[in-house]
Amino acid sequence: MRVATFLACFAGAAVGCLDGRDATIPASATPYWFPQPVDHFGSNNATWQQQYFVNATFYKPGGPIYVHTPGEQSLTTRFVDGTHPTDLAQTTNALVVAIEHRFFGKSNPIPDLSGSSLQYLTIENALEDFASFVRSAKSHPSDVFRTAVSKNAKVVFFGGSYSGNVAAWMRAKYPRLIQGAWASSAMLYGRLDYYQFDQSFGQHLQALGCAEKFSQAIEAVDDVLVSGSAADVVALQAKLGVPQLTPQDTAGLLSGLSTLYSMAPVTTAKDFVYDNVCSFFNNSSLAPIDAYARAIKAVISSDGMTEQSLRQMGDTSYGLDNY
């Protein structure tokens, strides 16, 4: 490969950057759309378009099909170009396809998120979406993948966290259609009120001596967001360094930011929670709410979040789930 071509590949400017790559292989950055019914099992037969991406770079006849879904995230080309299924595809001659989950990203069965619309956001409908896609892909692979793929190719479903559940459920519910599943960190035993999830974080705060002041700060924030005036809410947002959103969206944003440090490793030489949380609360000169403001600003800074990404993290509008 010539130096100029290599540099173009490195910069992402060239489509065929691998030696011997078939010119007929479609670019993985091209979005495709698959028609689905709003309700697979009811009377609403209206259709919508489900987004998917295909990476056939490493596919060879006889290779498997790796199906991947981002679950509750928006679909991007990363899910076919930069995840574990892509790594495996290189050594197993596989085709990688990533499909967006209904009601996330651009795959919207209904143009709003009202209660009546969300009745169609069910596990059963989501699984049948993926099953319908795989059936069509097996029957008419060239139409779905835009390249020649064997109709007898084995299908393995991939996912992590919630989408790991989806992978396991797909294998269990459609064993003849899905020959294998890679369910990474799948939460197979769900609980409606899983308060134990935060217990380890609370115990860590207690060990570091800041649990009581942390709880006081959370109560103060809740009081403002639940019963404070509009001016109180704006003042709180300014203190915390977060955008002006509705009280409900602000609560969602703060919850998301808190997850970034509540799930941080606690068995490392450098304690992220102490440095970014308890070091402020253990400062006797800071009131609990001021210490909480320092902690929120610290996690925003450490994660490199911008005002735009913070707005997207807190905004519950359609399609703004990829921050």
C-alpha positions as CSV (number, residue, x, y, z in Angstrom):
1,M,0.0,0.0,0.0
2,R,1.4,3.4,-0.9
3,V,2.1,6.0,1.8
4,A,-0.5,8.4,0.5
5,T,-3.1,5.7,0.5
6,F,-2.1,4.6,4.0
7,L,-2.4,8.2,5.3
8,A,-5.9,8.5,3.7
9,C,-6.9,5.3,5.4
10,F,-5.6,6.4,8.7
11,A,-7.5,9.7,8.4
12,G,-10.7,7.8,7.5
13,A,-10.9,9.3,4.1
14,A,-10.7,6.2,2.0
15,V,-13.4,3.5,1.6
16,G,-11.2,0.6,0.6
17,C,-8.4,0.6,3.1
18,L,-7.7,-3.1,3.4
19,D,-5.5,-4.9,0.9
20,G,-7.7,-7.2,-1.2
21,R,-11.0,-5.6,-0.1
22,D,-13.8,-6.3,-2.5
23,A,-15.0,-3.1,-4.2
24,T,-18.6,-4.3,-4.0
25,I,-18.5,-4.4,-0.1
26,P,-20.7,-1.5,1.1
27,A,-19.3,1.2,3.3
28,S,-20.2,0.5,7.0
29,A,-21.1,4.2,7.4
30,T,-24.1,3.8,5.2
31,P,-27.4,3.7,7.2
32,Y,-30.1,1.3,6.0
33,W,-33.7,1.0,7.0
34,F,-35.9,-2.0,7.6
35,P,-39.7,-1.8,7.7
36,Q,-41.4,-3.0,10.9
37,P,-45.0,-3.0,12.1
38,V,-45.7,-0.8,15.1
39,D,-47.2,-3.8,16.9
40,H,-46.3,-7.3,15.9
41,F,-49.1,-8.9,18.0
42,G,-51.9,-6.3,18.0
43,S,-54.1,-4.4,15.6
44,N,-51.8,-1.5,14.9
45,N,-50.4,-2.5,11.5
46,A,-48.8,0.9,10.7
47,T,-45.1,0.6,9.8
48,W,-42.0,2.4,10.7
49,Q,-38.3,2.2,9.6
50,Q,-35.7,0.6,11.8
51,Q,-32.1,1.8,11.3
52,Y,-29.2,-0.6,10.8
53,F,-25.6,-0.6,9.7
54,V,-23.6,-3.4,7.9
55,N,-19.9,-4.1,7.9
56,A,-19.1,-6.8,5.4
57,T,-15.3,-6.0,5.2
58,F,-14.2,-9.4,6.7
59,Y,-17.0,-11.6,5.4
60,K,-16.1,-14.7,3.4
61,P,-18.5,-17.4,2.2
62,G,-19.2,-19.9,5.0
63,G,-18.7,-17.2,7.7
64,P,-21.3,-16.4,10.3
65,I,-23.5,-13.3,10.7
66,Y,-23.0,-11.3,13.9
67,V,-26.0,-9.3,14.9
68,H,-25.4,-6.5,17.4
69,T,-27.8,-4.0,19.0
70,P,-26.9,-1.1,21.2
71,G,-30.0,-1.5,23.3
72,E,-31.0,1.7,25.0
73,Q,-28.4,3.8,23.1
74,S,-28.5,5.5,19.7
75,L,-27.0,3.4,16.9
76,T,-23.7,4.7,15.4
77,T,-21.2,3.1,13.1
78,R,-19.0,2.3,16.2
79,F,-21.3,-0.8,16.7
80,V,-20.1,-2.3,13.4
81,D,-16.6,-0.8,13.2
82,G,-15.2,-0.7,16.8
83,T,-16.7,-3.3,19.1
84,H,-15.9,-6.9,20.0
85,P,-18.0,-8.5,17.3
86,T,-15.9,-6.5,14.7
87,D,-12.7,-7.9,16.3
88,L,-14.1,-11.5,16.1
89,A,-15.2,-10.9,12.6
90,Q,-11.6,-10.5,11.4
91,T,-10.7,-14.0,12.5
92,T,-14.0,-15.8,11.8
93,N,-14.8,-14.3,8.4
94,A,-18.0,-12.9,9.7
95,L,-20.4,-10.1,8.6
96,V,-21.4,-7.7,11.3
97,V,-24.8,-6.0,11.4
98,A,-25.9,-3.6,14.1
99,I,-29.6,-2.8,14.5
100,E,-31.2,0.0,16.5
101,H,-33.7,-0.8,19.2
102,R,-37.2,0.5,18.8
103,F,-37.9,3.9,20.4
104,F,-34.2,4.8,20.6
105,G,-32.1,7.0,18.3
106,K,-33.8,7.3,14.9
107,S,-35.8,4.1,15.1
108,N,-39.1,5.6,16.2
109,P,-42.4,3.6,15.7
110,I,-44.4,6.6,17.0
111,P,-43.4,10.3,16.8
112,D,-43.8,10.9,20.5
113,L,-43.1,9.4,23.9
114,S,-46.6,9.6,25.4
115,G,-48.0,6.8,27.5
116,S,-50.2,5.6,24.7
117,S,-47.2,5.4,22.4
118,L,-45.0,3.6,24.8
119,Q,-47.5,0.7,25.0
120,Y,-45.6,-0.5,22.0
121,L,-42.2,-0.5,23.8
122,T,-42.3,-4.1,25.0
123,I,-39.7,-6.8,25.1
124,E,-41.9,-9.0,22.9
125,N,-42.1,-6.4,20.2
126,A,-38.4,-5.6,20.4
127,L,-37.4,-9.3,20.1
128,E,-39.8,-9.8,17.2
129,D,-38.3,-6.8,15.4
130,F,-34.9,-8.5,15.5
131,A,-36.3,-11.9,14.6
132,S,-38.2,-10.4,11.6
133,F,-35.0,-8.7,10.4
134,V,-33.0,-12.0,10.7
135,R,-35.7,-13.9,8.9
136,S,-35.6,-11.5,6.0
137,A,-31.8,-11.4,6.0
138,K,-31.7,-15.2,5.8
139,S,-34.3,-15.3,3.0
140,H,-33.0,-12.4,0.9
141,P,-29.5,-11.6,2.2
142,S,-28.5,-9.5,-0.8
143,D,-31.5,-7.2,-0.3
144,V,-30.8,-6.7,3.4
145,F,-27.0,-6.7,3.4
146,R,-26.5,-5.2,0.0
147,T,-23.9,-7.9,-0.7
148,A,-23.8,-11.6,-1.3
149,V,-24.2,-13.6,1.9
150,S,-24.9,-17.3,2.2
151,K,-28.5,-18.1,3.2
152,N,-27.1,-20.9,5.4
153,A,-24.9,-18.6,7.4
154,K,-25.1,-19.1,11.2
155,V,-26.4,-16.2,13.2
156,V,-24.9,-15.1,16.6
157,F,-26.6,-12.3,18.5
158,F,-24.4,-9.9,20.6
159,G,-25.2,-7.5,23.4
160,G,-24.0,-6.0,26.6
161,S,-25.9,-5.0,29.7
162,Y,-29.6,-4.6,28.7
163,S,-28.8,-5.6,25.1
164,G,-27.0,-8.6,26.6
165,N,-30.4,-9.6,28.0
166,V,-31.8,-9.2,24.4
167,A,-29.1,-11.5,23.1
168,A,-29.8,-14.2,25.6
169,W,-33.6,-13.8,25.1
170,M,-33.2,-14.0,21.3
171,R,-31.3,-17.3,21.6
172,A,-33.9,-18.7,24.1
173,K,-37.0,-17.6,22.2
174,Y,-35.8,-18.2,18.6
175,P,-33.3,-21.2,18.9
176,R,-33.7,-22.2,15.2
177,L,-33.1,-18.7,14.0
178,I,-30.3,-17.7,16.4
179,Q,-27.6,-20.3,16.7
180,G,-25.6,-18.5,19.4
181,A,-25.6,-15.6,21.8
182,W,-22.9,-13.5,23.4
183,A,-24.6,-11.9,26.4
184,S,-22.0,-9.7,28.1
185,S,-22.9,-8.4,31.6
186,A,-26.5,-9.3,31.0
187,M,-28.9,-8.5,33.8
188,L,-31.0,-11.6,33.7
189,Y,-32.5,-11.4,37.2
190,G,-34.4,-8.1,37.1
191,R,-35.9,-6.4,40.2
192,L,-38.3,-3.5,40.1
193,D,-36.9,-2.0,43.3
194,Y,-33.2,-2.9,43.3
195,Y,-32.0,-0.7,46.1
196,Q,-29.0,-3.0,46.7
197,F,-27.4,-1.6,43.6
198,D,-26.4,1.6,45.5
199,Q,-25.5,-0.1,48.8
200,S,-21.9,-0.7,47.9
201,F,-21.5,3.0,47.0
202,G,-23.2,4.0,50.3
203,Q,-20.8,1.7,52.2
204,H,-17.9,3.3,50.4
205,L,-19.0,6.8,51.4
206,Q,-19.4,5.7,55.0
207,A,-15.9,4.2,55.0
208,L,-14.6,7.5,53.6
209,G,-16.5,9.5,56.2
210,C,-18.8,11.6,54.0
211,A,-22.1,9.6,53.8
212,E,-24.1,11.8,56.2
213,K,-23.2,15.1,54.5
214,F,-23.7,13.5,51.0
215,S,-27.3,12.5,52.1
216,Q,-27.9,16.0,53.4
217,A,-26.9,17.4,50.0
218,I,-29.2,15.1,48.1
219,E,-32.1,16.0,50.3
220,A,-31.4,19.7,49.7
221,V,-31.3,19.2,46.0
222,D,-34.5,17.2,46.0
223,D,-36.3,19.9,48.0
224,V,-35.5,22.5,45.4
225,L,-36.4,20.4,42.4
226,V,-39.7,19.1,43.9
227,S,-41.0,22.2,45.7
228,G,-38.7,25.1,44.9
229,S,-39.7,28.1,42.9
230,A,-38.5,28.6,39.3
231,A,-35.9,31.1,40.6
232,D,-34.7,28.5,43.1
233,V,-34.3,25.9,40.4
234,V,-32.3,28.3,38.2
235,A,-30.1,29.2,41.1
236,L,-29.4,25.6,41.9
237,Q,-28.6,24.8,38.3
238,A,-26.1,27.7,38.3
239,K,-24.5,26.5,41.5
240,L,-24.1,23.0,40.2
241,G,-22.8,24.1,36.8
242,V,-25.5,22.3,34.8
243,P,-27.8,23.7,32.0
244,Q,-31.2,25.1,32.6
245,L,-33.6,22.2,32.1
246,T,-36.9,21.3,33.6
247,P,-36.8,20.1,37.2
248,Q,-37.5,16.5,36.1
249,D,-34.8,16.6,33.4
250,T,-32.4,18.1,35.9
251,A,-33.0,15.3,38.3
252,G,-32.3,12.8,35.5
253,L,-29.1,14.6,34.5
254,L,-27.8,14.6,38.1
255,S,-28.7,10.9,38.5
256,G,-26.8,10.1,35.3
257,L,-23.8,12.1,36.5
258,S,-23.9,10.4,39.9
259,T,-23.8,7.1,38.2
260,L,-20.4,8.0,36.7
261,Y,-18.8,8.1,40.1
262,S,-21.0,5.6,42.0
263,M,-19.9,2.9,39.6
264,A,-16.2,3.9,39.6
265,P,-13.7,1.3,40.7
266,V,-13.0,1.3,44.4
267,T,-10.1,-1.1,44.6
268,T,-7.5,1.0,42.8
269,A,-4.5,2.8,44.2
270,K,-6.1,6.1,43.3
271,D,-9.6,6.3,44.8
272,F,-11.8,8.2,42.3
273,V,-14.7,8.5,44.8
274,Y,-12.5,10.1,47.5
275,D,-10.8,12.5,45.0
276,N,-14.0,13.6,43.3
277,V,-16.6,13.3,46.1
278,C,-15.6,12.8,49.7
279,S,-12.6,15.2,49.5
280,F,-15.1,18.0,49.2
281,F,-17.6,16.7,51.8
282,N,-14.8,16.2,54.3
283,N,-13.8,19.8,53.9
284,S,-15.4,21.4,57.0
285,S,-15.5,24.8,55.4
286,L,-18.0,23.7,52.8
287,A,-21.7,23.3,53.4
288,P,-23.1,19.9,52.0
289,I,-24.8,21.6,49.0
290,D,-21.5,23.4,48.1
291,A,-19.5,20.2,48.5
292,Y,-22.1,18.5,46.2
293,A,-21.6,21.3,43.6
294,R,-17.9,20.7,43.7
295,A,-18.4,17.0,43.2
296,I,-20.8,17.4,40.3
297,K,-18.4,19.9,38.6
298,A,-15.5,17.5,39.2
299,V,-17.2,14.5,37.4
300,I,-18.3,16.8,34.5
301,S,-14.7,17.9,34.1
302,S,-13.1,14.4,34.5
303,D,-15.5,13.0,31.8
304,G,-14.9,16.0,29.5
305,M,-18.6,16.8,29.2
306,T,-19.7,19.9,27.3
307,E,-22.9,22.0,27.8
308,Q,-24.3,20.3,24.7
309,S,-23.6,16.8,26.0
310,L,-25.1,17.7,29.4
311,R,-28.2,19.0,27.8
312,Q,-28.5,15.8,25.8
313,M,-27.9,13.7,28.9
314,G,-30.7,15.4,30.7
315,D,-33.1,16.0,27.8
316,T,-35.8,13.3,27.5
317,S,-36.9,14.4,24.0
318,Y,-37.0,11.8,21.2
319,G,-33.6,10.8,19.8
320,L,-31.4,12.7,22.3
321,D,-30.1,9.6,24.1
322,N,-26.6,9.4,22.6
323,Y,-24.4,11.7,24.7
